[in-house]
């Protein structure tokens, strides 16, 4: 029996990080809390106003295209996309249709159809809904977002699972963040996804009826909405029904899609060239200058981290996804190299303490990396002391916690607290004899074969030395004395 399969294409919008809006001089500020502050006659669509192209927004889309291995178009123009809705002040949206800035490319094995530039819509709030309480139903519109530069990326229908769709969206967010083109924060609405989903039997991948689920504002929503649609459409087809081509929304609380309207086609928008904006033409020299601005991208960084510092996959993945953590690690590694402790073993030790201990404390204390009291130089010094056997692992963990909570230089903390590793055999033997004399029952139990008694004695020694002695050395000394060797 044949199984139903998924075909998915994504449309992803990302607000670009520019100083001003797409076609006017109003401030582009996604953090503005007061409604209708960053507006002017141009972005409000007043009669007689003329738009002016934001050069920085164009460059950001083209840089994204270069990062995705796309083909930058030497000629491109804007179009009018006509539709009427309260969040479109002009009654049309300036977008691109026939000649976008970018064609082709790929990311994580998914082919990209196009990347184009348009202006964002305003933001609507519906009073009386679950998220905005009111005694009577009403809708409010905040035009601060109207006219903000918006990049739209459209994929080919190459995606075959909800998990793959989520991973593609996550990878694109990371690329945009590395480029500095967009923060792409989905919680703020700076990145939104739409999924075109169809279900089919047999070998004809494009034989299913396409359903669009709009405005998915989290990676979880992307994955869950696709999973829900697969089950909904499959059940409908198995019962002999037909899938209707439509646009659906996603209800986060119910974890279900719901019908919004029949799906529009391109001709419904009556696209035509924007008469108030000129044709954009670009040279190879201009493209070469853009190429020179492309930074190290996520996958290249992952490879370098594993090759240069011999980090494991988990550590490289964590660092690749967090720019602040990655910068902290790179500076730590640089300090270790300067001190001559830049061996693979030292990097591995630093990585273990960085991923397990330091990140654990950051999570426990809920401190942003930018606000840490410990800096990379201090952390590298702590690793150097541990690597050179100046302190024990137990002491290193305690000192690291002290540095995160209070701050301070590790060598100073070790000195003031008397935590430097005790390695003098005479001193340790004297301590061991004292511990043995004070615990005759534990000695008797050990001689009867109870190994936990020895661990008890080791613990007493560690307590006596404040963790500043090597546990293996202590165990060896205790065993030697007890056996009378």
N, C-alpha and C positions, 0 to 999 in steps of 0.2 A: 504494500500500500504506500502510495506517494505521500510525502509530508509537505505541508505548506512551508514556504520559505519567505524571508523578508527581503525587500529592496528598499533602501533608504538613501535619500539625498538630503543634505543639510543646507540651509541658508542661515548664515551667521552675520549678525550686525555688531559692529564695535564702534563706540564713540571714540573719536581720535583726540589725542592730547595736543591741543593747540591753545594759543592765548585767546583767540577770538573765534567767533562763529564762522560758518562756511561762506556766507555771502555778505556779511556786514561786520562792523567793528565791535559788536557787543561781546562782553566777556563770556568765555566758555568756562563755566565753573560748576562742575557736577556736585559740589558740596554746598552750594547756596541753598539755604533753608527758607528764605523769604520768597514767596511766589511773585512772579511777574516783575522782577527787579532788572534782570539783564535782557531788556527788550528795547527795540527801536522801530521806527516805521518800516524798515526793510524786512526784518524778520517777522513783523506783524502783518506783512502783506498789504500795506497801505497803497492806494492808487498813486501812480507816478513815481514810485521808488524803483531804483535799479540795483541789481545784485552785482557784487565784485568777487571774483574767485579768490579763495584763500590758498595762496601758493603752498604754505606749509602743509595743509591737508592733502593736497595733490601729491606732494613729495612723500608723505607718510604712506599713502596707498601704494605708490610705486616702490618704495623701499620694502614694503610687505611683499609685493610681487617678486622682487629680487630674492628675498629670503625664502620664498616658496618655489623658486626655480621657474617662475612664470615668464611669459613674453610680454615685455612692456611695449605698448602701442605708440607709434610715433605721431599718430593723430588721434585725437579723442574729443568728444564734445558732450555737452549736457543736454538732457531731454526734459520735457515736462510730462509728468505722470499725473493725469487728471483724476481726482476723486474727491468726494465731499465728505468731510468728517470734522467734528468740532476741533480736533487737534491739528488740523491743517489750515492755518490762517489764510492762505492765499486761494484755497480751493484747488490747489495742485501742489505737487512736490517736485522740486528740482532734483532730478536723479540722472542716471545714465542707462541707456537701453541698447542702442544699436552699436555704438563705438565706445566701449568701456576703456578704462585706463590699462587694465591688465587682463590677459587671457592665458589660460592653461596653468600648469604647475601641478604640484602634488605635495602631500604631507601624510606621513605614516601610511603610505601605500594607497591613499585615496586621491584620485585625480580631481583637479579643480577646474571648473568651467570658466569662471570669470571672477574678477574682483573689481568692483566699481565704487564710485563715490556719490554720495547724496547728502541731503540735509535731513536731520532728525525731525520728528514730529514733537508737538507739545506733550505734556504729561496730564492725563486725565485722572481725576479722583471722583469716585462715585459714592456719594453720601448715602448712608443706609445699607451699604454692603458690609460684609463681615470685618473688613479691615478699616473702614471709616464709619464710625457710628454717627447717626443723626436721627432726629425724630421724624423727618420726612425725606423721601428720596429726592436726590438732586445730583447734578454733576458739576464739578469745578474743573477749570483748565488752567494749568500753570505753563506759561509760554517761555520760561527760562530755557527749556530744552529745545524749543523750536528753532531750527536753523543750525544746531550743533553739527559739526562735520561727522558723518556716519559712513563707515566703510562697510560694504556688504560683500561677503564671499559666498559663492554658490558652488557646491560640489557636484560632481557627476553622481549618478545613482549607484555608487560603487560599494556602499556600506551594507553589510549583511547581518548586523546584530546591534542590539542596544548598547552593549559594552563597547563595541568598536566606535559607535557614534559618540559616546561619552569621551573616549580616549582621544578622538580626533579633536573635539571641542577643547579639551584640556590642553592638547599640544598646541593648538592655534593660540589660545590665551597666552601660553608661555612665550611663543614666538613674538607676539605683539608686545609683551612686557619687556623682553630682551631688546627689542628694537626701540623701545621708548615711544612707540606709536600710540599706545593706549594702555591704561591701567587694566582695562577689560574686567573690571570688578562686577561680577554678575549680581551681587547683592545690591549694588547701587544702580543697576540697570545699564551699566556701561557696556555690557555685552549681553546680547539676547540671541536665542537660537530658535529656528523654526525647522521642523522635520517633515519632509515629504515621505510618506510611508505607504507601501503597497505590499500585498500578500499575493503569492502566486504558487501554482503547481507546475511541475514539469520543468522544461529547460528554458522556457521563455521568461526571462527575468523581468521584462518590462510589460508583461501581459496583465498585471494587476491594476486595479483602479487606485489612483493616487489620492491620498488624504493628507492635507496639510494641518499640522498642529502648531499653532503660533505662540510666540512670546513665552518660551520656556526660559525661566530666569535662574536656573541652577543646573549644574551637571547632573545632579540627582534627578531633577525633573526631566531632563533629556532622556535619561535611561529609563525611568519609570513610565513616561508617556509612550515611548516606543514599545515597551513590553506590554502595556495595556492595549495599545492599538493592535498589536499582533494577535493578542487573545481575542479582542473584540471582532476583528475582521475575519479571523479563522473560524470562530464560532458562527458568524453570520453566513459564511460561505458553506460551511458544513451542514447548516440547516436549510440550504437551498436559496438563501437570500442573495441580494446583490449589494456590493459596497457602493455607496454614493460618493461621487467626487465632491468634496466639501472642505471648508475650513473649520477646524475644531479648536477649542480652547482646552486648557489644562486646569483642573481643580485640584490644588495641592492638598486640601483637607480630605477630599474624597478619594484622592489618587485615581482619578478617572478623567477622560476627555469628555467634552460636551459639544454639541453642534452649535456653530455660530452663524454660518451663512454658506451659500453655494460658492464654490471656488471660482474666482475671477480668472479670466484669460488675459493675455497681454493686450488684446484689442479692446478689452473693457476699459482700460486706462487711457485710451486714445493718445498714446505717446506721439510727440512730435518734437523736433529740435527746439531747444530753448532759444527764443529770438533775442534775448537780452544779454547773452553770453557768447563770447567769440570761440571759434575753433581753437583747440589747444594743440600746438605742434612742438615736438621735442627732438633733439639731436642726439647722436651717439655720444658726443662729448658730454652732454648733460647727463646721460645715463651712466657714463663712466664716473662722473663725480658722485652720483648717488651710490654706486657700488662701493666706493671708497668709504662710505659712512656706515656700512653694514658691520655690526659688531660680531663677536663670536656668538654663534647660535646654540640653542640647547643641546642638540645631539653632538655637535662638535665639542661642547664643553664637557658632556658626559664622558666622551672618549678620552679627552685630555686628562680629566681628573683620575680616571682609572689607570691610564698609561703613565702619567707623571708621578702620581702619588701612591700608586698601587692600591687605591681604595676599592673596596668591594662594591658590588652593584647597588646594595641598599644605601650605602653612604653617598655614592655618586648621585643616586636618584634624589635623595633628600637635598643635597647641595644644589643640584641642577634646578630644583623647583623653588628655591628661596634665595633671592639675590643678596639679602643682608647676611644670611648664614654663610653663603658661598664666599662673600668678601671677607668675612671673619676668618674662615678657614684658609683662604689664600694668604692672608697676612700672617697667620700663625705659621704656615708652612715656610713662608719667607724668613721669618724669625729663626725657625729651626735650622734652616740652611745657613744663615749668618753665623749661628753658634756652632756650626759643624755637626749638628745633630740631624742632618737631613737624609739619613739612611732610610731604606724601605722599612726597617724595623721601627725606627722612630716615628715615621709617618703612620704606620699601622697602630702604634701605641696611642699617638695623638688622635687618630680617627676613632679608636674605641672609646676613649674618654670624651671626645667631642660628641659622638652620636649617642652614646649611652648615658653618660653622666651629665655633661653640660646641657644637652637638649632636655634631659629629664628634669633638671632643675629649672630650666626656662619654662617648661610646661607646668611644673608644680607651682612656680611663683607667678606664672602668667605675665612674664616680663618680655616686652619686645626686645629684639636683639640690639636695636639702636639705643636702648636705655640700660643695658647691662653695665654694672659697676666694674666688671672684669673686662679687660681689653685683650686683643690678640697677643700682645707682647707678654702680658702677665700669664696668659694661658700657656704660651710656648715655654716660658721659664719654668712653670710647674711641670710640664712634660719633660723638659730637659733634666730637672732634678730627679724625677722618677726614673728616667732612662739611665741616668748615671748612678743609680742606687743611692742617692743622697737621702731619699725618703722612701717609705714603703707605700704600697698601693692603698692601704687603709688610711694612712696620713694624707696621701694625695686627694682622696675623696673628701676627707674632712676639711682640708685646706680649700679645696675647690668650692665647697658649700659656703665656707666663711667668706671667700672672695665674692661669690655671687650675692650673698646677703649683706655684707658689710663693706666689701672692697678691700684693697690693700695689695701689697707686693708679696708674692708667695715666700720668698726667702726671708723677708722680715717676719712674716707670720710664723714660719717654722722656727726661726731663731727665738722669737719672743715666747712661744709656747713650749720650747724645748722638744721639738718633734723631729729633730734630725736623726736619721737612722742610726741606731746603736749597733755597731758591728764589732766592737771590741770583745773578743772571746772571754777575756778575764772578767769583765764587767757582767757579761751575760751568764757566765758560769756561777758567779757569786749570787746573782738573782735567782738562778735555777735552784741552787742548793737551799736558799731561803724558802722558796716555794715548796720544794720537796719536804723540807722539815716541817712545814706548817700544814701539810696535807697527807699524813700517814695512811689514812683509809683509802685515799685515791691511789697511792702507791701500791697498797696491798691488792686493790681491785685490778690494777694494771697487770700485776704479776700473775693474777689468776686468768688473764687473757681478755679483760674488758678494755678494748681499744678506746672507748669513749672517755675513759678516765685520763688517758694521755691528752686527748683534746681539751679536757677540762683544765689540765695543767698548762697547756699551751695558751689557753684563754686567760689564765691568771697571769702568765708572763706578759702577754700582750697588754693586759690592763696595767701591769707594773711599769711597762715601758711606754705607755700611752700610745701604743700602736707603732712605735718607732723602731721596731726590730722585725727582721724577716721571720715569718712564721715557720718556714722550713728550717732555718738555722736554729730557732728555739727548739723545735721538735727534735732535731739531731742532738743538741746539747742535753736536753732532758733525758732522752733515751740512753745516751752514753753514761750519764751520772747514775741513773736508776739501775742500769745493768752492771754498774761498778767497773766499767772498762777504763 
